[in-house]
Amino acid sequence: MVQGFGMQTDFKFRYRLMKKPFLLLLFALISDFSFGQQKTEADFTKIRFNAFSTIKLNFKNFNDTLLLTSQFLTWFPAEEIEADPIRLYGEGTIYIQLKIQHPEKVELSVVGFYTDSIKDVSGIPVSDKDLDVSCFLLPFDTLEVIVDNDSRNQQKQSIHFNGKYALLSDYYRAKDIYFKGNNFVWQKGLLANQETDLELFKTAINNITSMELTFLDHFLQKNILPAWFSDFERSDLEYSAQSLKLSEPMLMEYNRGTANHFLVLPKPGDYFSFAEELPLNNENATLSIYYILSLREYFYNYYFPKQMTTMVDDSIKRNVLAGFIAFSVSHLSPYISDLLIAREFDVTTSFRKIPDNDFNLLISAVKDSSLKSYMEVRHAMELLKKGDDAPSFYLKDEIDNYHSIKELKGNVVFLSFWFTGCKPCIKAFPDENNLIELFKNEKVKVVSICMESSEDSWKKGIQNHKLNALNLFANGNWAKILKESYDLSAFPHYVLIDQNGKIVDNKCARPGQGAEEEIRNILGK
């Protein structure tokens, strides 16, 4: 039985819309030429696990030391990786090598670029202190980025791109200037988390998407972009909206505490009228991660619930994973199906290790050799195994007292990793408090570790949600150490540690969903 697949929404990508992650995989000094075997544009439609791209950054007239950060989304594994910022001073050239698996948007930010009160060319004050720029990289290609601090009063002249595909980065720069830095990704995320009316939500998402598509069409009238890029950008915008709209009813119910993934509550009769407007099998959309996400949401929030109404055999209803695989294989071309199934594996693995029987079902349906290899390696990889020593930490609580893992020895320890914008984390807080109450007379410690958040928002979260756990805060190097040592690729993340400081389960059951039973099993030994 594989009941439970699909209950995990792809919260990593849903909730990253609300924050600004830094996703730089590798900084390295390299030489200024094309590396390795050159690929044709047709090759870029598939994931290349060994591919990389280069940014050649030329900077000048930096009279103060400023910081350069970079971010981008990776497909496999679906995780957020932070890197230390690069310091820029004076003038010079820096090479940045990124592990780009396919054509990809990369966000560059020069922190504090606008250090004085300035106005843009239209006379409107620039309120954002950072120079935030989207550029576009292709595997095995080099993009030259030129930043001149003396030109910061002229937004259009403050940064330039050179290279074979520089016009693609020019498109994003023109869009940012046209919309005066309006962050539509953030706006959509805010709507997804705060709107309470489905129809208003759908209308708002459609309006934002329409504005973005109109800008794309106008840009294409004056500039010749590669057809594959135009398809990518259009698909990215359309399927991003599709994914959000498909998942919103369940997200609203989840936030209200009444969600049941296998019982879709009544919705406005025509809410899902958009669900079949975009093609399911779309070869032109394979570069867009949002296309794959929308297929996943389509199955779990629209297709499968409709099928359930005609199912008689309860065992079929429970076998969600088999249904997901059958849907992928029957509705999609082979490589798109492979991407969707590999993504399902990746999302689920982020929360829990997949049982071998379920893994075999998934991998047997995948034909692409590189994706199969990735899944096999990731399934076999277990950074923290049962019986390993729990990785150490030394973190402060809300009154600045420091705590270590060693002082907790002799107790069963339930670790909860979270961040302040994580709705599923917040949803579980009452269950965490319930665990504390259940085991108040036992040697059990519930330890809540907040990451990827400001200290102020963490302390407000403790007060607002009445957290009774041992509340600790991790930032800087400790956050990086914990992320690596506990294999934190999704939030919330729960860990069970026994009385001897040994790992019982690095991705254990959630509070209210089996954690109590697992703790009692340890106490009973």
KOLDOVO-980609 format. One record per residue (C-alpha): residue in one letter; x, y, z; residue number from 1. Coordinates in steps of 0.1 Angstrom, whole numbers, always signed. Layout:
% residues N
resn A, east X, north Y, up Z, resi NUM .
...
//
This chain:
% residues 525
resn M, east +0, north +0, up +0, resi 1 .
resn V, east +13, north +34, up -9, resi 2 .
resn Q, east -12, north +56, up +7, resi 3 .
resn G, east +2, north +91, up +15, resi 4 .
resn F, east +19, north +100, up -18, resi 5 .
resn G, east +7, north +133, up -29, resi 6 .
resn M, east -1, north +146, up +5, resi 7 .
resn Q, east +31, north +165, up +5, resi 8 .
resn T, east +26, north +197, up -15, resi 9 .
resn D, east +58, north +209, up -31, resi 10 .
resn F, east +61, north +235, up -3, resi 11 .
resn K, east +97, north +243, up -10, resi 12 .
resn F, east +88, north +260, up -43, resi 13 .
resn R, east +55, north +273, up -30, resi 14 .
resn Y, east +69, north +290, up +0, resi 15 .
resn R, east +102, north +302, up -15, resi 16 .
resn L, east +79, north +327, up -33, resi 17 .
resn M, east +77, north +345, up +0, resi 18 .
resn K, east +114, north +348, up +7, resi 19 .
resn K, east +147, north +356, up -10, resi 20 .
resn P, east +169, north +325, up -9, resi 21 .
resn F, east +205, north +324, up -21, resi 22 .
resn L, east +211, north +295, up -44, resi 23 .
resn L, east +247, north +297, up -56, resi 24 .
resn L, east +262, north +263, up -60, resi 25 .
resn L, east +299, north +270, up -66, resi 26 .
resn F, east +322, north +300, up -68, resi 27 .
resn A, east +355, north +294, up -86, resi 28 .
resn L, east +382, north +313, up -105, resi 29 .
resn I, east +382, north +301, up -140, resi 30 .
resn S, east +396, north +311, up -174, resi 31 .
resn D, east +377, north +332, up -199, resi 32 .
resn F, east +368, north +308, up -227, resi 33 .
resn S, east +342, north +281, up -235, resi 34 .
resn F, east +347, north +249, up -215, resi 35 .
resn G, east +343, north +213, up -225, resi 36 .
resn Q, east +323, north +200, up -254, resi 37 .
resn Q, east +299, north +226, up -268, resi 38 .
resn K, east +262, north +217, up -269, resi 39 .
resn T, east +236, north +225, up -294, resi 40 .
resn E, east +205, north +244, up -283, resi 41 .
resn A, east +185, north +212, up -288, resi 42 .
resn D, east +206, north +195, up -261, resi 43 .
resn F, east +195, north +221, up -235, resi 44 .
resn T, east +160, north +208, up -234, resi 45 .
resn K, east +172, north +179, up -212, resi 46 .
resn I, east +187, north +180, up -177, resi 47 .
resn R, east +225, north +179, up -178, resi 48 .
resn F, east +238, north +169, up -144, resi 49 .
resn N, east +274, north +177, up -152, resi 50 .
resn A, east +269, north +210, up -170, resi 51 .
resn F, east +280, north +244, up -158, resi 52 .
resn S, east +279, north +281, up -168, resi 53 .
resn T, east +302, north +311, up -162, resi 54 .
resn I, east +295, north +347, up -153, resi 55 .
resn K, east +324, north +370, up -160, resi 56 .
resn L, east +318, north +400, up -138, resi 57 .
resn N, east +336, north +432, up -146, resi 58 .
resn F, east +331, north +459, up -119, resi 59 .
resn K, east +345, north +494, up -116, resi 60 .
resn N, east +343, north +526, up -96, resi 61 .
resn F, east +333, north +508, up -63, resi 62 .
resn N, east +345, north +533, up -38, resi 63 .
resn D, east +330, north +513, up -9, resi 64 .
resn T, east +331, north +476, up -3, resi 65 .
resn L, east +298, north +460, up -16, resi 66 .
resn L, east +286, north +424, up -15, resi 67 .
resn L, east +276, north +404, up -45, resi 68 .
resn T, east +251, north +375, up -40, resi 69 .
resn S, east +236, north +351, up -65, resi 70 .
resn Q, east +206, north +328, up -66, resi 71 .
resn F, east +188, north +304, up -88, resi 72 .
resn L, east +165, north +274, up -87, resi 73 .
resn T, east +178, north +239, up -92, resi 74 .
resn W, east +157, north +211, up -105, resi 75 .
resn F, east +175, north +181, up -91, resi 76 .
resn P, east +179, north +180, up -62, resi 77 .
resn A, east +152, north +205, up -53, resi 78 .
resn E, east +171, north +223, up -26, resi 79 .
resn E, east +183, north +258, up -16, resi 80 .
resn I, east +220, north +262, up -12, resi 81 .
resn E, east +236, north +293, up +3, resi 82 .
resn A, east +270, north +306, up -5, resi 83 .
resn D, east +290, north +334, up +11, resi 84 .
resn P, east +288, north +367, up -8, resi 85 .
resn I, east +317, north +381, up -28, resi 86 .
resn R, east +332, north +414, up -18, resi 87 .
resn L, east +336, north +440, up -45, resi 88 .
resn Y, east +359, north +470, up -41, resi 89 .
resn G, east +376, north +492, up -66, resi 90 .
resn E, east +376, north +476, up -100, resi 91 .
resn G, east +384, north +442, up -113, resi 92 .
resn T, east +371, north +409, up -129, resi 93 .
resn I, east +356, north +380, up -110, resi 94 .
resn Y, east +346, north +347, up -126, resi 95 .
resn I, east +317, north +328, up -111, resi 96 .
resn Q, east +311, north +292, up -121, resi 97 .
resn L, east +276, north +278, up -116, resi 98 .
resn K, east +263, north +243, up -119, resi 99 .
resn I, east +236, north +251, up -144, resi 100 .
resn Q, east +217, north +219, up -154, resi 101 .
resn H, east +197, north +236, up -182, resi 102 .
resn P, east +190, north +272, up -194, resi 103 .
resn E, east +182, north +290, up -162, resi 104 .
resn K, east +174, north +324, up -147, resi 105 .
resn V, east +200, north +336, up -122, resi 106 .
resn E, east +194, north +364, up -98, resi 107 .
resn L, east +224, north +387, up -91, resi 108 .
resn S, east +223, north +413, up -63, resi 109 .
resn V, east +248, north +440, up -54, resi 110 .
resn V, east +239, north +447, up -18, resi 111 .
resn G, east +239, north +484, up -10, resi 112 .
resn F, east +245, north +495, up -46, resi 113 .
resn Y, east +223, north +525, up -43, resi 114 .
resn T, east +240, north +539, up -12, resi 115 .
resn D, east +227, north +575, up -16, resi 116 .
resn S, east +193, north +590, up -22, resi 117 .
resn I, east +189, north +590, up -60, resi 118 .
resn K, east +162, north +592, up -86, resi 119 .
resn D, east +157, north +572, up -117, resi 120 .
resn V, east +155, north +588, up -152, resi 121 .
resn S, east +117, north +595, up -147, resi 122 .
resn G, east +124, north +614, up -114, resi 123 .
resn I, east +110, north +587, up -91, resi 124 .
resn P, east +131, north +580, up -61, resi 125 .
resn V, east +148, north +546, up -60, resi 126 .
resn S, east +139, north +531, up -26, resi 127 .
resn D, east +156, north +498, up -29, resi 128 .
resn K, east +192, north +500, up -18, resi 129 .
resn D, east +203, north +468, up -37, resi 130 .
resn L, east +209, north +464, up -74, resi 131 .
resn D, east +188, north +432, up -82, resi 132 .
resn V, east +193, north +418, up -117, resi 133 .
resn S, east +180, north +387, up -135, resi 134 .
resn C, east +203, north +372, up -160, resi 135 .
resn F, east +199, north +341, up -182, resi 136 .
resn L, east +226, north +314, up -184, resi 137 .
resn L, east +230, north +284, up -207, resi 138 .
resn P, east +251, north +253, up -200, resi 139 .
resn F, east +287, north +256, up -212, resi 140 .
resn D, east +282, north +293, up -220, resi 141 .
resn T, east +298, north +325, up -206, resi 142 .
resn L, east +279, north +357, up -199, resi 143 .
resn E, east +298, north +389, up -193, resi 144 .
resn V, east +282, north +412, up -168, resi 145 .
resn I, east +296, north +448, up -165, resi 146 .
resn V, east +286, north +469, up -134, resi 147 .
resn D, east +297, north +505, up -131, resi 148 .
resn N, east +290, north +521, up -97, resi 149 .
resn D, east +294, north +556, up -111, resi 150 .
resn S, east +263, north +550, up -133, resi 151 .
resn R, east +240, north +540, up -105, resi 152 .
resn N, east +219, north +572, up -110, resi 153 .
resn Q, east +210, north +559, up -145, resi 154 .
resn Q, east +194, north +525, up -140, resi 155 .
resn K, east +196, north +515, up -177, resi 156 .
resn Q, east +234, north +522, up -178, resi 157 .
resn S, east +243, north +508, up -144, resi 158 .
resn I, east +247, north +472, up -158, resi 159 .
resn H, east +254, north +457, up -192, resi 160 .
resn F, east +255, north +422, up -206, resi 161 .
resn N, east +278, north +408, up -233, resi 162 .
resn G, east +278, north +374, up -249, resi 163 .
resn K, east +260, north +352, up -274, resi 164 .
resn Y, east +228, north +352, up -254, resi 165 .
resn A, east +231, north +386, up -238, resi 166 .
resn L, east +198, north +398, up -252, resi 167 .
resn L, east +180, north +372, up -230, resi 168 .
resn S, east +194, north +390, up -199, resi 169 .
resn D, east +185, north +423, up -215, resi 170 .
resn Y, east +149, north +412, up -217, resi 171 .
resn Y, east +147, north +406, up -179, resi 172 .
resn R, east +165, north +439, up -172, resi 173 .
resn A, east +141, north +458, up -195, resi 174 .
resn K, east +112, north +441, up -177, resi 175 .
resn D, east +125, north +451, up -143, resi 176 .
resn I, east +129, north +487, up -153, resi 177 .
resn Y, east +95, north +489, up -170, resi 178 .
resn F, east +77, north +476, up -139, resi 179 .
resn K, east +100, north +497, up -116, resi 180 .
resn G, east +114, north +466, up -98, resi 181 .
resn N, east +79, north +453, up -90, resi 182 .
resn N, east +85, north +417, up -77, resi 183 .
resn F, east +56, north +397, up -92, resi 184 .
resn V, east +69, north +365, up -78, resi 185 .
resn W, east +67, north +379, up -43, resi 186 .
resn Q, east +32, north +393, up -50, resi 187 .
resn K, east +19, north +359, up -62, resi 188 .
resn G, east +33, north +342, up -32, resi 189 .
resn L, east +17, north +368, up -9, resi 190 .
resn L, east -17, north +362, up -26, resi 191 .
resn A, east -13, north +324, up -23, resi 192 .
resn N, east -7, north +326, up +14, resi 193 .
resn Q, east -31, north +354, up +24, resi 194 .
resn E, east -61, north +355, up +0, resi 195 .
resn T, east -93, north +339, up +14, resi 196 .
resn D, east -115, north +341, up -17, resi 197 .
resn L, east -108, north +317, up -45, resi 198 .
resn E, east -123, north +337, up -73, resi 199 .
resn L, east -105, north +369, up -62, resi 200 .
resn F, east -73, north +349, up -60, resi 201 .
resn K, east -78, north +335, up -95, resi 202 .
resn T, east -85, north +369, up -109, resi 203 .
resn A, east -55, north +385, up -93, resi 204 .
resn I, east -31, north +358, up -106, resi 205 .
resn N, east -46, north +361, up -141, resi 206 .
resn N, east -42, north +399, up -141, resi 207 .
resn I, east -5, north +398, up -130, resi 208 .
resn T, east +2, north +371, up -156, resi 209 .
resn S, east -16, north +390, up -183, resi 210 .
resn M, east +6, north +421, up -176, resi 211 .
resn E, east +38, north +400, up -178, resi 212 .
resn L, east +27, north +383, up -210, resi 213 .
resn T, east +18, north +416, up -226, resi 214 .
resn F, east +53, north +429, up -218, resi 215 .
resn L, east +68, north +398, up -234, resi 216 .
resn D, east +48, north +403, up -266, resi 217 .
resn H, east +58, north +440, up -268, resi 218 .
resn F, east +94, north +431, up -263, resi 219 .
resn L, east +92, north +404, up -291, resi 220 .
resn Q, east +78, north +430, up -315, resi 221 .
resn K, east +111, north +450, up -312, resi 222 .
resn N, east +136, north +423, up -306, resi 223 .
resn I, east +143, north +389, up -321, resi 224 .
resn L, east +147, north +363, up -294, resi 225 .
resn P, east +153, north +325, up -300, resi 226 .
resn A, east +120, north +307, up -304, resi 227 .
resn W, east +130, north +282, up -276, resi 228 .
resn F, east +135, north +311, up -252, resi 229 .
resn S, east +102, north +327, up -261, resi 230 .
resn D, east +85, north +294, up -255, resi 231 .
resn F, east +103, north +290, up -222, resi 232 .
resn E, east +93, north +325, up -209, resi 233 .
resn R, east +57, north +322, up -220, resi 234 .
resn S, east +55, north +287, up -205, resi 235 .
resn D, east +71, north +298, up -172, resi 236 .
resn L, east +46, north +326, up -168, resi 237 .
resn E, east +15, north +306, up -178, resi 238 .
resn Y, east +23, north +274, up -159, resi 239 .
resn S, east +34, north +293, up -128, resi 240 .
resn A, east -1, north +308, up -127, resi 241 .
resn Q, east -16, north +274, up -135, resi 242 .
resn S, east +3, north +257, up -107, resi 243 .
resn L, east -7, north +284, up -81, resi 244 .
resn K, east -44, north +283, up -91, resi 245 .
resn L, east -46, north +245, up -90, resi 246 .
resn S, east -30, north +243, up -56, resi 247 .
resn E, east -48, north +272, up -40, resi 248 .
resn P, east -81, north +255, up -29, resi 249 .
resn M, east -61, north +228, up -10, resi 250 .
resn L, east -37, north +254, up +4, resi 251 .
resn M, east -66, north +275, up +17, resi 252 .
resn E, east -81, north +244, up +34, resi 253 .
resn Y, east -48, north +234, up +48, resi 254 .
resn N, east -42, north +268, up +63, resi 255 .
resn R, east -76, north +267, up +79, resi 256 .
resn G, east -70, north +232, up +93, resi 257 .
resn T, east -98, north +214, up +75, resi 258 .
resn A, east -78, north +198, up +46, resi 259 .
resn N, east -83, north +162, up +36, resi 260 .
resn H, east -62, north +155, up +5, resi 261 .
resn F, east -85, north +127, up -6, resi 262 .
resn L, east -118, north +146, up -1, resi 263 .
resn V, east -120, north +178, up -21, resi 264 .
resn L, east -145, north +201, up -4, resi 265 .
resn P, east -171, north +220, up -24, resi 266 .
resn K, east -156, north +248, up -45, resi 267 .
resn P, east -172, north +274, up -67, resi 268 .
resn G, east -187, north +255, up -95, resi 269 .
resn D, east -166, north +270, up -123, resi 270 .
resn Y, east -134, north +276, up -103, resi 271 .
resn F, east -114, north +248, up -121, resi 272 .
resn S, east -127, north +259, up -155, resi 273 .
resn F, east -91, north +270, up -163, resi 274 .
resn A, east -76, north +235, up -156, resi 275 .
resn E, east -76, north +223, up -191, resi 276 .
resn E, east -69, north +255, up -210, resi 277 .
resn L, east -32, north +248, up -212, resi 278 .
resn P, east -19, north +216, up -229, resi 279 .
resn L, east -9, north +189, up -205, resi 280 .
resn N, east +17, north +174, up -229, resi 281 .
resn N, east +37, north +205, up -240, resi 282 .
resn E, east +72, north +198, up -255, resi 283 .
resn N, east +78, north +236, up -257, resi 284 .
resn A, east +75, north +240, up -220, resi 285 .
resn T, east +100, north +214, up -208, resi 286 .
resn L, east +126, north +240, up -197, resi 287 .
resn S, east +101, north +255, up -172, resi 288 .
resn I, east +101, north +240, up -137, resi 289 .
resn Y, east +67, north +255, up -132, resi 290 .
resn Y, east +54, north +234, up -160, resi 291 .
resn I, east +64, north +202, up -142, resi 292 .
resn L, east +50, north +216, up -109, resi 293 .
resn S, east +17, north +224, up -126, resi 294 .
resn L, east +14, north +188, up -139, resi 295 .
resn R, east +19, north +176, up -103, resi 296 .
resn E, east -8, north +200, up -90, resi 297 .
resn Y, east -31, north +190, up -119, resi 298 .
resn F, east -30, north +154, up -109, resi 299 .
resn Y, east -34, north +158, up -71, resi 300 .
resn N, east -58, north +187, up -70, resi 301 .
resn Y, east -79, north +182, up -102, resi 302 .
resn Y, east -74, north +149, up -121, resi 303 .
resn F, east -72, north +124, up -93, resi 304 .
resn P, east -101, north +138, up -72, resi 305 .
resn K, east -123, north +137, up -103, resi 306 .
resn Q, east -113, north +100, up -109, resi 307 .
resn M, east -122, north +91, up -73, resi 308 .
resn T, east -158, north +99, up -79, resi 309 .
resn T, east -160, north +71, up -104, resi 310 .
resn M, east -139, north +46, up -85, resi 311 .
resn V, east -156, north +17, up -67, resi 312 .
resn D, east -126, north -3, up -54, resi 313 .
resn D, east -112, north +14, up -23, resi 314 .
resn S, east -78, north -2, up -29, resi 315 .
resn I, east -75, north +18, up -61, resi 316 .
resn K, east -83, north +50, up -43, resi 317 .
resn R, east -55, north +42, up -18, resi 318 .
resn N, east -29, north +34, up -44, resi 319 .
resn V, east -22, north +70, up -52, resi 320 .
resn L, east +14, north +64, up -63, resi 321 .
resn A, east +4, north +38, up -89, resi 322 .
resn G, east -22, north +62, up -102, resi 323 .
resn F, east +3, north +90, up -104, resi 324 .
resn I, east +27, north +69, up -124, resi 325 .
resn A, east -1, north +56, up -147, resi 326 .
resn F, east -13, north +92, up -153, resi 327 .
resn S, east +23, north +103, up -162, resi 328 .
resn V, east +30, north +75, up -186, resi 329 .
resn S, east -4, north +76, up -203, resi 330 .
resn H, east -8, north +114, up -207, resi 331 .
resn L, east +27, north +126, up -213, resi 332 .
resn S, east +56, north +121, up -237, resi 333 .
resn P, east +84, north +98, up -224, resi 334 .
resn Y, east +108, north +125, up -212, resi 335 .
resn I, east +82, north +148, up -197, resi 336 .
resn S, east +68, north +118, up -179, resi 337 .
resn D, east +103, north +110, up -167, resi 338 .
resn L, east +108, north +145, up -154, resi 339 .
resn L, east +75, north +145, up -135, resi 340 .
resn I, east +81, north +111, up -119, resi 341 .
resn A, east +117, north +121, up -109, resi 342 .
resn R, east +103, north +153, up -94, resi 343 .
resn E, east +78, north +133, up -74, resi 344 .
resn F, east +106, north +111, up -61, resi 345 .
resn D, east +127, north +142, up -52, resi 346 .
resn V, east +99, north +160, up -34, resi 347 .
resn T, east +90, north +130, up -13, resi 348 .
resn T, east +126, north +122, up -5, resi 349 .
resn S, east +130, north +157, up +8, resi 350 .
resn F, east +106, north +148, up +36, resi 351 .
resn R, east +111, north +111, up +42, resi 352 .
resn K, east +131, north +82, up +28, resi 353 .
resn I, east +110, north +63, up +3, resi 354 .
resn P, east +103, north +26, up +10, resi 355 .
resn D, east +121, north +4, up -14, resi 356 .
resn N, east +88, north -10, up -29, resi 357 .
resn D, east +76, north +25, up -37, resi 358 .
resn F, east +110, north +35, up -51, resi 359 .
resn N, east +110, north +5, up -74, resi 360 .
resn L, east +76, north +15, up -87, resi 361 .
resn L, east +89, north +50, up -95, resi 362 .
resn I, east +122, north +41, up -111, resi 363 .
resn S, east +108, north +13, up -132, resi 364 .
resn A, east +86, north +39, up -150, resi 365 .
resn V, east +116, north +62, up -158, resi 366 .
resn K, east +134, north +56, up -191, resi 367 .
resn D, east +160, north +84, up -192, resi 368 .
resn S, east +193, north +70, up -181, resi 369 .
resn S, east +206, north +102, up -164, resi 370 .
resn L, east +175, north +106, up -144, resi 371 .
resn K, east +175, north +69, up -134, resi 372 .
resn S, east +211, north +72, up -122, resi 373 .
resn Y, east +203, north +104, up -102, resi 374 .
resn M, east +173, north +86, up -85, resi 375 .
resn E, east +194, north +55, up -77, resi 376 .
resn V, east +222, north +75, up -62, resi 377 .
resn R, east +199, north +98, up -42, resi 378 .
resn H, east +178, north +68, up -29, resi 379 .
resn A, east +210, north +50, up -17, resi 380 .
resn M, east +224, north +81, up -1, resi 381 .
resn E, east +216, north +86, up +35, resi 382 .
resn L, east +237, north +112, up +52, resi 383 .
resn L, east +224, north +104, up +87, resi 384 .
resn K, east +217, north +68, up +94, resi 385 .
resn K, east +201, north +52, up +124, resi 386 .
resn G, east +227, north +48, up +151, resi 387 .
resn D, east +249, north +77, up +140, resi 388 .
resn D, east +259, north +104, up +165, resi 389 .
resn A, east +235, north +133, up +163, resi 390 .
resn P, east +254, north +163, up +147, resi 391 .
resn S, east +263, north +189, up +173, resi 392 .
resn F, east +251, north +224, up +176, resi 393 .
resn Y, east +256, north +254, up +200, resi 394 .
resn L, east +227, north +278, up +196, resi 395 .
resn K, east +211, north +305, up +216, resi 396 .
resn D, east +175, north +307, up +230, resi 397 .
resn E, east +153, north +338, up +231, resi 398 .
resn I, east +170, north +351, up +262, resi 399 .
resn D, east +205, north +346, up +248, resi 400 .
resn N, east +214, north +314, up +268, resi 401 .
resn Y, east +233, north +289, up +247, resi 402 .
resn H, east +224, north +252, up +244, resi 403 .
resn S, east +242, north +222, up +229, resi 404 .
resn I, east +232, north +187, up +218, resi 405 .
resn K, east +254, north +172, up +246, resi 406 .
resn E, east +233, north +188, up +274, resi 407 .
resn L, east +203, north +169, up +261, resi 408 .
resn K, east +218, north +135, up +266, resi 409 .
resn G, east +196, north +112, up +287, resi 410 .
resn N, east +165, north +125, up +269, resi 411 .
resn V, east +146, north +114, up +239, resi 412 .
resn V, east +150, north +145, up +217, resi 413 .
resn F, east +125, north +156, up +190, resi 414 .
resn L, east +142, north +182, up +168, resi 415 .
resn S, east +119, north +205, up +147, resi 416 .
resn F, east +136, north +227, up +120, resi 417 .
resn W, east +115, north +255, up +106, resi 418 .
resn F, east +115, north +291, up +93, resi 419 .
resn T, east +90, north +319, up +100, resi 420 .
resn G, east +74, north +320, up +65, resi 421 .
resn C, east +67, north +282, up +64, resi 422 .
resn K, east +29, north +276, up +67, resi 423 .
resn P, east +32, north +238, up +72, resi 424 .
resn C, east +57, north +245, up +100, resi 425 .
resn I, east +33, north +269, up +117, resi 426 .
resn K, east +4, north +245, up +111, resi 427 .
resn A, east +23, north +218, up +132, resi 428 .
resn F, east +30, north +241, up +162, resi 429 .
resn P, east -1, north +230, up +182, resi 430 .
resn D, east +8, north +194, up +177, resi 431 .
resn E, east +44, north +201, up +189, resi 432 .
resn N, east +30, north +218, up +220, resi 433 .
resn N, east +7, north +187, up +225, resi 434 .
resn L, east +38, north +164, up +224, resi 435 .
resn I, east +54, north +185, up +251, resi 436 .
resn E, east +22, north +182, up +272, resi 437 .
resn L, east +20, north +144, up +266, resi 438 .
resn F, east +55, north +138, up +277, resi 439 .
resn K, east +59, north +164, up +304, resi 440 .
resn N, east +66, north +137, up +330, resi 441 .
resn E, east +90, north +118, up +308, resi 442 .
resn K, east +126, north +124, up +298, resi 443 .
resn V, east +116, north +139, up +264, resi 444 .
resn K, east +128, north +172, up +250, resi 445 .
resn V, east +111, north +190, up +220, resi 446 .
resn V, east +137, north +214, up +205, resi 447 .
resn S, east +126, north +239, up +179, resi 448 .
resn I, east +153, north +254, up +157, resi 449 .
resn C, east +144, north +284, up +135, resi 450 .
resn M, east +165, north +290, up +104, resi 451 .
resn E, east +165, north +312, up +73, resi 452 .
resn S, east +147, north +340, up +93, resi 453 .
resn S, east +154, north +372, up +110, resi 454 .
resn E, east +159, north +371, up +148, resi 455 .
resn D, east +130, north +396, up +153, resi 456 .
resn S, east +106, north +375, up +133, resi 457 .
resn W, east +117, north +343, up +151, resi 458 .
resn K, east +110, north +359, up +185, resi 459 .
resn K, east +77, north +372, up +173, resi 460 .
resn G, east +68, north +337, up +161, resi 461 .
resn I, east +75, north +323, up +195, resi 462 .
resn Q, east +51, north +348, up +211, resi 463 .
resn N, east +24, north +346, up +184, resi 464 .
resn H, east +23, north +308, up +183, resi 465 .
resn K, east +30, north +303, up +220, resi 466 .
resn L, east +58, north +278, up +214, resi 467 .
resn N, east +66, north +258, up +245, resi 468 .
resn A, east +96, north +240, up +231, resi 469 .
resn L, east +132, north +248, up +238, resi 470 .
resn N, east +134, north +275, up +211, resi 471 .
resn L, east +167, north +280, up +194, resi 472 .
resn F, east +179, north +302, up +166, resi 473 .
resn A, east +204, north +293, up +139, resi 474 .
resn N, east +220, north +317, up +115, resi 475 .
resn G, east +254, north +323, up +97, resi 476 .
resn N, east +278, north +294, up +99, resi 477 .
resn W, east +256, north +273, up +123, resi 478 .
resn A, east +227, north +275, up +98, resi 479 .
resn K, east +250, north +262, up +70, resi 480 .
resn I, east +265, north +234, up +93, resi 481 .
resn L, east +230, north +222, up +103, resi 482 .
resn K, east +217, north +223, up +68, resi 483 .
resn E, east +245, north +201, up +56, resi 484 .
resn S, east +248, north +178, up +86, resi 485 .
resn Y, east +210, north +171, up +89, resi 486 .
resn D, east +204, north +171, up +52, resi 487 .
resn L, east +178, north +199, up +54, resi 488 .
resn S, east +163, north +202, up +19, resi 489 .
resn A, east +127, north +210, up +29, resi 490 .
resn F, east +108, north +224, up +59, resi 491 .
resn P, east +95, north +214, up +83, resi 492 .
resn H, east +121, north +188, up +90, resi 493 .
resn Y, east +119, north +165, up +121, resi 494 .
resn V, east +145, north +144, up +137, resi 495 .
resn L, east +143, north +118, up +165, resi 496 .
resn I, east +174, north +112, up +187, resi 497 .
resn D, east +176, north +86, up +215, resi 498 .
resn Q, east +188, north +90, up +251, resi 499 .
resn N, east +224, north +82, up +240, resi 500 .
resn G, east +225, north +110, up +215, resi 501 .
resn K, east +221, north +86, up +185, resi 502 .
resn I, east +200, north +92, up +155, resi 503 .
resn V, east +168, north +71, up +154, resi 504 .
resn D, east +153, north +88, up +123, resi 505 .
resn N, east +165, north +119, up +105, resi 506 .
resn K, east +132, north +124, up +87, resi 507 .
resn C, east +108, north +111, up +112, resi 508 .
resn A, east +70, north +113, up +115, resi 509 .
resn R, east +54, north +147, up +120, resi 510 .
resn P, east +38, north +159, up +153, resi 511 .
resn G, east +2, north +146, up +152, resi 512 .
resn Q, east +11, north +121, up +124, resi 513 .
resn G, east +30, north +94, up +142, resi 514 .
resn A, east +56, north +112, up +162, resi 515 .
resn E, east +40, north +103, up +196, resi 516 .
resn E, east +41, north +66, up +188, resi 517 .
resn E, east +77, north +67, up +176, resi 518 .
resn I, east +87, north +85, up +209, resi 519 .
resn R, east +69, north +59, up +230, resi 520 .
resn N, east +87, north +31, up +211, resi 521 .
resn I, east +120, north +46, up +221, resi 522 .
resn L, east +110, north +51, up +257, resi 523 .
resn G, east +97, north +15, up +259, resi 524 .
resn K, east +130, north +0, up +249, resi 525 .
//
